[in-house]
Amino acid sequence: MRQALLRLAYLAARAVWFVARPLHTGAVIALWQDGKVLLVHQAYRRSWSFPGGGVKASETPETAALREAREEL
């Protein structure tokens, strides 16, 4: 039930973002070691993806990518 509500909220937010087109900067990081790649799976999305997220006003994309990787790990 919780996962379905998260998915519904995510889809609703995407609809709002599509209409409003807010300015947003994001960062994604790909980490691999010994032929293995780190992927994450959020409850509100159906696919696996690289760690990442939004860039705060006070940080660079590189700093944001490292922060997101730490948060995901």
KAJOUR-V547189 format. One record per pair of residues at least 12 apart in sequence whose ideal C-beta (glycine too) atoms are under 7 Angstrom apart, sorted by the first residue. I is the first residue (numbers start at 1). J is the second residue. Records with the same first field share a line. If there is no record, write none. Layout:
BEGIN
I=J / J
END
This chain:
BEGIN
3=43
6=43 / 44
7=44
9=44
10=44 / 45
24=54
25=54 / 55
26=52 / 53 / 54 / 55
27=52 / 53 / 55 / 61 / 64 / 65 / 68
28=50 / 52 / 65
29=50 / 51 / 52 / 65 / 68 / 69
30=50
31=69
38=51
40=72
51=68 / 69 / 72
52=65 / 68
53=68
END
